[in-house]
Amino acid sequence: MANIGIILAILFCVYSAFKLFKESRRSRLRDLPFSPEWEEYIINNIPMYSVIPEKYKKELHGHIQVFLNEKSFEGCGGLELTDEIKVTIAAQACVLLLNRKTSYYNDLSSIIIYPSAYFGNMDGDFVHIENGNEVRLGESWGRGLIVLSWDDTLRGAKNAFDAENVVIHEFAHQLDQEDGSADGCPILENRSCYKSWGKVLSKEYEKLQKKRSKNRKAVINFYGATEPAEFFSCATEAFFEKSRQMQKKHPELYDELKFYYRLDPASWDEIERPRKKKKKR
């Protein structure tokens, strides 16, 4: 019995030392100067960045440094990885981590990127365009893996008004899966939060299902009506890309997401919409 106690004490000490070392390394990474070239990629590819309050931008830069250091990126289907690809993905993923305690998607180890929409089968094997049976833009797996289409990643990032952002969607799934299950409920601050979360999100999920059945307009993508896990991810997309509409049409849902993400994007400046080119007569 005494030996077991000693072993447990040693394991606890090793774990604590590793945790301290990990946080110390992350702190050093967050303090590194942020590359002007990387920021240029973000400015060009992610309009949302222009309205993120200045007080969060330095924090975002630090999170990106940690994310790129800890996650493995792999190009597939002939895609040649570049810093632009990695930074564009990392920046969007890290927006979900701002202003709150984070473990940097601790269960996630690898991000696989295809040049465009890819095909996969139900067993989770991925094949590009020629040989699959289900077209996909992205997916999140509980086994430490995210798969993304670069074309759709870039398209979703540049259109900041449609609540269709594949990176935000798949990384919201990662947050949902941190407690071991994909059920539309991530780890909340304390036990008392779960009752309100369950009540509000269940009600809003049913509303979206009714709207889909009647083919009525909705702030949240109808894909969110397929299951609670998809509802949380689609609601997160709308929270960041249609924040004022969500706050107006779904105030309770907006408040739940605002409390969880510790951000209030409806209060940020409006993103300038690109002007449509006039057709020459």
C-alpha positions in Angstrom: 0.0 0.0 0.0 2.8 2.3 0.9 4.5 1.6 -2.4 1.4 2.6 -4.3 1.3 5.9 -2.4 4.9 6.6 -3.3 4.3 5.7 -7.0 1.3 8.0 -7.1 3.3 10.8 -5.4 6.1 10.4 -8.0 3.6 10.4 -10.9 2.0 13.6 -9.5 5.3 15.3 -9.2 6.3 14.3 -12.8 2.9 15.5 -14.1 3.2 18.8 -12.2 6.7 19.4 -13.5 5.6 18.6 -17.1 2.6 21.0 -16.7 4.9 23.8 -15.5 7.4 23.2 -18.3 4.6 23.2 -20.9 3.1 26.5 -19.6 6.6 28.1 -19.4 7.3 27.1 -23.0 3.9 28.4 -24.1 4.5 31.7 -22.3 7.8 32.1 -24.1 6.1 31.4 -27.5 3.4 34.0 -26.7 6.1 36.6 -26.1 7.9 36.1 -29.3 7.7 39.0 -31.9 4.9 38.4 -34.3 5.9 38.2 -38.0 4.7 41.2 -40.0 4.4 38.8 -43.0 2.1 36.6 -41.0 -0.1 39.6 -39.9 -0.3 40.5 -43.6 -1.7 37.1 -44.4 -4.3 37.6 -41.7 -5.3 41.1 -42.9 -5.7 39.9 -46.5 -7.5 36.7 -45.8 -9.6 37.3 -42.6 -11.8 40.5 -42.7 -12.9 39.7 -39.1 -9.4 40.6 -37.9 -9.9 44.2 -38.8 -12.7 44.6 -36.1 -11.2 42.5 -33.4 -10.5 45.0 -30.5 -6.9 45.9 -30.3 -6.7 44.6 -26.7 -7.2 41.1 -28.1 -4.9 41.2 -31.1 -1.7 40.8 -29.2 -3.3 37.9 -27.3 -4.3 36.4 -30.7 -0.8 36.7 -32.0 0.5 34.8 -29.0 -2.0 32.1 -29.3 -1.1 31.7 -33.0 2.6 31.2 -32.1 1.7 28.4 -29.6 -0.8 26.8 -32.0 1.7 26.6 -34.9 4.4 25.3 -32.6 2.2 22.5 -31.1 0.1 21.3 -34.1 1.2 19.3 -37.1 0.1 20.3 -40.5 0.0 18.0 -43.5 -0.8 18.9 -47.1 -2.7 16.2 -49.1 -3.9 15.8 -52.7 -1.0 17.7 -54.1 -1.3 20.7 -51.8 2.0 22.3 -51.0 1.9 23.8 -47.5 2.8 27.4 -47.0 3.0 29.8 -44.1 -0.1 31.5 -45.5 -2.2 28.4 -45.2 -1.0 27.5 -41.7 -1.4 31.1 -40.4 -4.8 31.6 -42.0 -6.1 28.4 -40.3 -4.4 29.1 -37.0 -5.7 32.6 -36.7 -9.3 31.6 -37.1 -9.0 28.6 -34.7 -7.4 30.9 -32.1 -10.2 33.5 -32.2 -12.3 30.9 -30.4 -9.7 30.9 -27.6 -9.5 34.6 -26.9 -10.1 36.1 -23.5 -10.4 32.9 -21.5 -8.3 30.1 -20.1 -7.3 27.6 -22.8 -5.5 24.3 -23.3 -5.0 25.1 -27.1 -7.2 22.2 -28.3 -5.2 19.8 -26.2 -6.5 16.7 -27.8 -5.8 17.9 -31.3 -2.5 16.9 -32.8 -2.8 17.0 -36.6 -4.5 19.1 -39.3 -4.8 17.6 -42.8 -5.5 20.0 -45.6 -6.7 19.2 -49.1 -6.5 21.8 -51.9 -10.3 21.7 -52.4 -13.4 19.7 -51.4 -12.4 16.0 -50.9 -14.2 12.7 -50.7 -14.3 10.4 -47.7 -16.1 7.3 -46.6 -18.0 6.6 -43.4 -15.0 4.8 -41.9 -13.1 8.1 -41.7 -10.7 7.4 -44.6 -9.9 10.4 -46.8 -9.5 10.4 -50.5 -9.2 13.3 -52.8 -11.7 13.9 -55.6 -11.3 10.7 -57.6 -12.3 7.9 -55.4 -14.7 8.7 -52.5 -18.4 8.4 -51.8 -19.1 11.6 -49.7 -17.9 15.1 -50.6 -16.6 17.1 -47.6 -15.3 20.5 -46.9 -13.9 19.7 -43.4 -14.4 17.4 -40.4 -13.3 17.1 -36.8 -12.4 13.8 -35.2 -12.1 12.9 -31.6 -8.9 11.1 -32.2 -6.9 14.3 -32.5 -7.5 15.1 -36.1 -9.1 17.9 -38.2 -9.4 17.7 -42.0 -10.0 20.9 -44.1 -10.4 22.0 -47.7 -8.1 25.0 -48.3 -10.3 26.5 -51.0 -13.3 26.4 -48.6 -11.1 27.6 -45.7 -10.1 30.6 -47.7 -13.6 31.3 -49.0 -15.2 31.0 -45.5 -12.6 33.3 -44.0 -13.0 36.0 -46.7 -16.8 36.0 -46.6 -17.3 37.2 -43.0 -21.1 37.7 -43.4 -22.6 34.3 -44.3 -22.0 32.3 -41.1 -20.3 29.6 -43.2 -16.8 29.3 -41.9 -15.3 25.8 -42.1 -12.5 26.5 -39.7 -14.7 28.0 -37.0 -17.1 25.2 -37.5 -14.6 22.3 -37.1 -12.7 23.9 -34.2 -16.0 24.4 -32.4 -16.4 20.7 -32.7 -13.0 20.2 -31.1 -14.2 22.3 -28.1 -17.4 20.3 -27.9 -15.4 17.1 -27.9 -13.0 18.1 -25.1 -15.3 16.3 -22.5 -15.1 13.1 -24.5 -18.5 13.4 -26.3 -19.8 15.3 -29.3 -23.2 16.4 -27.9 -23.3 20.1 -28.4 -22.2 20.9 -24.9 -18.6 21.9 -24.3 -16.9 22.1 -20.9 -18.6 25.0 -19.1 -17.2 27.2 -16.3 -19.1 25.4 -13.5 -21.9 22.9 -12.9 -24.6 25.6 -12.5 -24.1 26.7 -16.2 -25.2 23.4 -17.7 -28.9 23.8 -16.8 -29.2 27.2 -18.6 -27.1 26.0 -21.5 -29.2 22.9 -22.0 -32.5 24.7 -21.7 -31.6 27.5 -24.2 -29.7 25.4 -26.8 -32.4 22.7 -26.8 -35.1 25.3 -27.4 -33.1 27.0 -30.2 -32.3 23.7 -31.8 -36.0 22.8 -32.0 -36.8 26.3 -33.4 -34.2 25.8 -36.2 -35.6 22.3 -37.0 -39.1 23.9 -37.4 -37.7 26.6 -39.6 -36.0 24.1 -41.8 -39.1 22.0 -42.1 -41.0 25.2 -43.2 -38.1 26.4 -45.3 -38.1 29.8 -43.5 -35.1 32.1 -43.3 -32.8 31.6 -40.4 -29.7 33.2 -38.9 -28.1 29.8 -38.3 -27.3 27.5 -41.1 -29.9 24.7 -41.5 -27.1 22.1 -41.2 -27.3 22.9 -37.5 -30.7 21.3 -37.4 -29.3 17.8 -38.0 -28.0 17.1 -34.5 -27.0 19.0 -31.3 -23.3 18.8 -32.1 -23.8 20.5 -35.5 -26.1 23.0 -33.9 -23.4 24.2 -31.5 -20.9 24.5 -34.4 -23.3 26.3 -36.7 -24.4 28.6 -33.9 -20.7 29.4 -33.2 -20.3 30.4 -36.9 -23.3 32.7 -36.7 -22.1 34.1 -33.3 -18.9 35.4 -35.0 -20.2 36.2 -38.5 -23.8 37.3 -37.9 -23.4 38.4 -34.3 -25.8 41.4 -34.4 -28.5 39.4 -36.2 -28.1 36.6 -33.6 -28.3 39.0 -30.7 -31.5 40.5 -32.1 -33.2 37.3 -33.2 -31.9 34.9 -30.6 -30.8 37.0 -27.5 -30.8 34.1 -25.1 -28.6 31.9 -27.4 -26.3 34.9 -28.0 -25.9 35.4 -24.3 -25.0 31.8 -23.7 -22.4 31.8 -26.4 -21.1 35.2 -25.2 -20.7 33.9 -21.7 -18.9 30.7 -23.0 -16.6 32.5 -25.4 -16.1 35.5 -23.2 -16.4 37.7 -26.2 -19.1 40.1 -27.5 -18.6 40.3 -31.3 -21.9 42.2 -31.7 -20.2 45.1 -29.9 -17.3 45.2 -32.3 -17.1 47.6 -35.3 -18.9 46.4 -38.4 -16.7 44.7 -41.0 -16.6 46.8 -44.2 -18.4 44.9 -47.0 -16.5 44.7 -50.2 -18.0 47.0 -52.8 -19.6 45.4 -55.8 -18.0 46.4 -59.1 -20.3 48.3 -61.4 -21.0 46.6 -64.6 -19.9 48.5 -67.7 -22.6 49.2 -70.2 
